Structures are given as structure tokens and as C-alpha cells.
Amino acid sequence: MSATFLKHFDSVQDPRIDRCKRHNLLDILLLAISAVISGSEGWEDIEDFGHLKLDWLRQYRPFENGIPRHDTIARVICRLKADEIESAFQSWISSLIKTTGADVIAIDGKTARRSFKTKERNTALHAVSAWSCQHQLVLGQIAVDEKSNEITAISELLNLLDIENSIITLDAMGCQHDIAKLIIKKKADYILALKGNHSGMQAELEAWWHKILREGVTGKNYSEHTVIDSGHGRIETRTCQQMLIDTSWLSKEYCWSGLISIIKIKSETHNKSTGKETHETRWYINSLDLNAEQALHSVRSHWQVESMHWMLDMTFREDESRIRKGNGALAFNVMRKIALNLFKQDETKSASIARKKKMAGLNDEYRSTLLESGIKMR
């Protein structure tokens, strides 16, 4: 029997010298990942899982010297190199998905809030992740020292991924000229949110937009789509308007690579219990000749990456984790995302991620099913 993802971690270098290698690195990694899948949240949890499930673990690896102590597990994993951990994770995902074509890939960052060092609260782990809306999987991630470095991380992540024919969605932080240029260079398309960081560009686009509507010359270059949703005591009306843009009207500095159209989304929310209404207008730039319905769907799909962050916090309690030493926070972040991906791609159980995690802790057969899954996804 084999854990299909484990071979992709064989390239991770063992940080120990030979005379200190009482426990094999792949044994430790298998133990840790299996324990996280089963609900473990710290080093002692991982050791406890190992002692309870040693016979099951030996189906995959020899564990010749039994289960290492929790301080050994922590010391080894915290010393692994960040780039090797991320590359191994990326390699495993690439083996699952043959192509991401025609996919919406949402990219966003998240901070593990309690992973900071005691004396420096600004050292918390911040990871930028790419989420496949089609496959419901984390495609890859890059960790950065500070949130301010997120722009650089986005470019690094895009260079790691095969994004050809995909639609990349990014919030205002990722709305950068160089990022748009890179996406087009890699034969993908983008939908980028405009906010205060590009107030000049937004003001010019809004002025052009209102001029065209005022003159009534939209024609086939304009489309509109409205969706009404209700739930949680609220009624929300979202109206998406998309217009192909005449870039010759824009200042040269705003003629970004691939820019074709502008998207405007107006949201009106009515709270049925209080009667209060809220209004919000958001602007996006776009490299695709979509209609308004397709544009709204792509923008709404970006919410899925926020849902992934929510699952990491609520189901895997990432924000409560106090693992801080070395690269321990990053390693645990990757292991949680491996678990999340395994649960997401699993079709043998019809249950929430939280229930699947409990079942993996209780049922050896189900845990084996998860670890042995490696069918390429279309």
C-alpha cells in the first residue's frame, strides 16, 4: 500500500546530520500529515496519534524505531526549508490535475494570527494561496514574512502555476500593472478589483463609463445581468454591468496589458428584520470579452477562496494555533491544506469537511482511502 502524495515529498531534504537520524523523515511526514487529517492540532497530538495508530501507519512506512517523541517531530519539521515544502505541495497538486484550463483561479492571502513570535507580533505567517474554483482544491501557495510582501508573492505563485486559459481573480492588493502583464504573458486572463490604491485609474474609468451611458452609445458593447438572493434574513440584489472599453480614450498609464472591459457591480441588501438597507458599488478591470452574467459568476467565484480561509480557521482552527518556531507554522499550514484537498476530492462520503475529519480520526479504512487517493482530475 502507498500514500500517493508521499512520493512528492521525497525531494524534501532532511535537516539532520546522519548520526541524528533515528527516525526516517518520510516516516515523520506521513505521521504528521495523517495525524492532521485525523484532527491533530499540535506536536503532542501527533505523537499520541502515532502511538495509537502505529500498526496502521506501518502499512505505509516501516517505522523501524517506533514513534518519535513530540519534541523530535517539532524539531525536524520546524527546520524543513519553506521553498521545499511548498514545491512538494505544488508537485502533488500538479499530479492530481492535468489542466486548469477554463478555470477560475482565485488568489488571496491569509494570516495565521497567533503564529507570531512572542516579542514581534508582526512576524505571523502570511500565505498567499491559489484556489481552483473548478476543482475545489488549493493549487499552491507562497509564504511571505509580512502582508506588505504579498504583491511579490502573487507574482511568484503565478510563475509556479500552469494558468493557461484560466481566469485569475484578485482583490485590490493584487491589482498591479506588472501582475496583469504577467497573467497575459502566461496566456491567461484576469479580473482585478479596483479600490483606493488606483483611485486615479478608477476615477478616469468611471468618468468614461458615465459619458458613454449618458450619450447612449453602448450598443453591443454593453450587457447587464441581475441576480436576487435571499437567506439569513436578508435579500440581496446584485446588478452586474459590463462594458467593452475604448482604451484610446484612457491615459497611457492606464492602458494595462490585455485590458478589454470594465465591470461594475452594484449590491443592495435589505435586512428583513430591521428594515435596514445597504448599498455598495465595486469596480473591476477585465481582460475578457465576457457578458455580464459570466462576469458576475467569475467575480462571485472569488468568494470561494475566502470560504477556504474560513474552513482553515473554523474546521482546522488555524487562527488558534500557537505553533511559531522555525517553519512549523508554514508546515502545519501546508498539512492542513493537504487534508482539506483530500477531503474535497473525496467522493466516498457525503458529509461536511468537519464530519469527514472526525471520521478520518475514527475510521482507519476511511483514512486509508484518503491517503491512497490520487486519481487525476479532469
N, C-alpha and C positions, 0 to 999 in steps of 0.2 A: 504494500500500500504506500501511496505517496501523497504528500500535501503539495498540490500542483504549484502553488505560489512560491514554495520554499526555494526552488531551484533558482529563482530570480534574485534571491538574497545571498547566493553563494559567492557573489563578487564582493560582498561587504568584507572589508579587511578586519581581522581580529586585532584589537589594540594591545593585546597582552604579549609579553615575551613567552617563548616556548615553554620554559620551565614553570610558568604560572597557568598553563592551560590544562587544568584538571577536568574542566567541563567543556565540551565542544561548542563552538559559537553557534552553529546551526541548531544544536540541542536547546541552547538558551533562547534563541529567537523563536523556535517552534513553541517552546514552553510559554514564553511571554505572549505571543500572538494568540495561542489557544486560550490562555487564561483571560485575556482581554475580551475575546469573543464570548467567553462564558461569564463575563460580568466583573472580572477583577479590576480594581481601580488603583492599586499600588503595588509596591515591591513585595510586601509581606503576603498580600493576596495571591500573587503569582507563585510564591513558594508554597503556600498552602494548597493551591490548586494542583501543583506538581506532585506533592506527596499523596494527595487523594486520587490522582488520575495517572500515576506512574505506569501502570500496566497498559492503559490506553495509549499513552504517549509513546511507549516502546513499539507500537505498531508502525510508527513512522521513523523513529530515530533510536539508536541503541541506548543512550543514557547510561553508559558503562559505569559511571561513578554516581549514579542516582541523581537526585535533585539538588542543585546548588542552593546555598543559603541566599536569603533575600538581599543581603548586602553585596554578595558576589554578583547577583543578577543586576543590581543597580549600578555597580561599579563598571561592569562590562558594557552595558547598554548606554550608559551616560557618556562613555568615551568613544562611541562609534562616530564616524565622520558624517556631518549633516548631508553633504552632497551625495555620499554613497547610499545613505538611507533613502533619500529622495529619488535617486536614479534607479534603485532596486524597485521601489514602489511603481515608478513610471514604466519600467520594463515589464512588470507583472500586468499592469493595466493594458499595455500595448498588446500583450499576448491574448487578452480577452476580446479586444475589439479590433476587427480587421480594418474598419474605416469609420471615420466620424463624419463623412460627407453628408450634407444637407441637415446637419445637426445644429441646434442652438447650443453654444457653449457659453455658460455664464461664468465670469471671473470676478472674484471678490475676495477681500481679506477678512481675517478674524483674529482677534487677540485672545489668548488663553489668560484670563485676567489675573489669576493667582500664581502664575508661573514666574513672576519677577523674583529677583534676588532680594534678600531681606533689606539691604541698605539702598537699593536702587529700584524704585518702583517702575521706572521706565524701561526695564530690561525684560519685560514679559514677552513670551513668544508671540510673534505675529506671523501668520502663514497666509499666503495668497494661494487660493485653490481654484482649479478649473472644474466645473461641474457639467457633465453631459446631460442635457435635458431629454435627449432621445433614449439613452441607455440607463439613465438614473444612476450614474456612477461618478465618483471623483476620478478625474482623468490624470491629475497630477497636482503638485504643489511646490512652492518655493517658500522657505522660511526667511524672514528678514529680522534684523535687530530691532528696528523701530518702524512704526507705521509710516513715517515720513519716507522710508525707502521702498514703499510699495510700488511706486512707478517703475523703478528699476527691476523689481521682482516680476512685474507683469510682463515686461519685455523678455526676461529670461525664461519665463514659463511658456510664452508663446513660441519661443525658439525651440523648446523641448518637444512641443506637441505637433502632431500632424493635423493641421486645422484646415487643409484644403477643402473648399466648397462648403465650409461651415459658416455660421453666423456668430460672431463674437459679440456678446453684450457686456458692457462695462458701466459702472456708475461714474459719477463726476470725477473721482480721483483718477480714473483711467482714461479720461477724455483728454488725450495728449496728441499733438501733431505727429510725433515720432511713432507712437503706438499705432495710430491709424495707418501710417505709411508702412509699418512692418506687417500689419494684418493684410493689406492689399498685396504686398510683396509675396506673402505666403499663399496667395490665391484664395483668400477667404474674404468675408465681408464683415462689416461692423454696424452696430447700433450703439452710439455713445451718448450718455446723458449729459446735458448742458446745465451747468449751475453757475454760481458766483465766480468760479475760477476762470470762466471765459465770458465775463459779463459783456465785454465789448463785442465779441462774436455773436452772443445771444441777442444783444440789442439790435445789431445790424440785420440778423436773420428775422427777428420779429418785425422790424420796420419793413423789410421786403415782403414778408408774409401779409401784413395788413394792407400794403399797397396793392398787391395782386388781388386780394379779396375785395378791396374797395372798388377796383376797376373792373371786377367781374370777368377776368380773362383766364380763369383757371382751366376750363375745358377738361380734356382727358388727362391733364397733368395733376388732377386733384381727385382724392377719394376720401370718403368718410364712413365710419362704422361705429355703432353704439351698442354697448352691452350693459344689461341691467342685472345685477346680482343682489341676492338677499341672504341674510344669515347673521347669527349672533345679535339679533335685534336691530340690524341696520339694513338699509337699502342703498346700494352704491351704483351710480350711473357713470360709466366711463365712455367718453366720446373721443375716438381717435381720428385725427385728420392728418393726411399725408399729402405733401405736395412736392413734385419734382422742381428742383431749383435751377435757375439760370445763374450759373456761377460767374458769368461775365459781369453780373451786377455787383458781386461781392468784392471787397478789398482783397488784394493779392494775398495778404497774410492769412485770410480766412478760407482760401481755396484749398482745402485739405485734400490729400490724396484720396481718390475714389469717391469724394462727396457727390451724391446724386440728389438726395431729397432731405426734407425736414419733416419731422414727426411732432405733432402737438397732441398731448393727451390731457383732457380736462376730466377731473373726477369730482363728483358731487355726492356726498354721503349724508344720508338722513337717518338720525337716531330715532327709532320709533318710540322709545320710552321717554326721552327728554324733549323730543321735537327739534333738537339742535341740528343745524346743517353746517357742513364744512365744504370748502371748495379748494381745489388745488389744480395748478396747471404746470405740466412738465414738458420740456422741450428736448428733442433728440436729433442728432445728425446721423445720416444713414448712407451707406454705400450701395443700397439695393433698390431696385425699381419694384418695390412691393406695393400691394394695395393696402388700404387702411386696416382691413381685417387681419391680414398677415402680419402687418407691423405691430398691431396691438397684441397678437398672440406671442410674437417674439419678445416684446417688452415684458409682458406678463410672465413669460417663461423664466426671466431673470430671477424672479422671486424664489425659484427652486433652490438656488444656492444659499439664500437666506434660510430656507427650510432645512437645508443640510447643516448649517451652523446651529440651528435650533435643536436638531437631533443630537448633535455632539454635546450640547450643553444639558439638555433635558434627559436624554437616554443614557449618555455616557458620562455625564456630569463633569465635562471638561473644565468649565469655569471654576469648579470647586477644587480641582486638583492642585495640590501644593508641590508637585514634583518640579524641581527647579535646577538641580545640579547638572552641570555639563549640558549634554544634548538629550537629557532624559525627557524633557517636556516635548521636544520635537519627535523623539522616538515613540512616545506614547501617543502623540497626535497622529502619526502615521499608522500605528497599530489600530487606533480607533477607526481610522478611515478604511483600513483593510477589513475590519469587522463590518463596518457599515456597507461597504461594497459587496461583501459576501452575503450579507442579509438581503441586500437589494436585489441581487441577481438570483437569489434562491426562490424557486417556484414550488418547492415541495411542501411548504407550509403557508397557509393563508392566514397571516397574523401580522400585527404591528411589529416594528423593529424591537420595541421593548419586550414584547412577548417572546419573540424569536431569541433574544438574548437570554432570557430566563430558560427557555427550552434547551439552548445550547449548553447552559450550565448543568442541567439536569440529565440530559439525554446524550450518551456517548455516541450513539448511532447518528443522531442529527448533527452533532458537532463534526463527525467524520464526513458526513455528506457535504457540509460547508467547506471543509478543508480540501476535499478532493474535487470540488467543482472547478472546472477550467474550460468549459465549453466555449468556443469562440462565439461572440455575439455578433449578430448581423446589423 
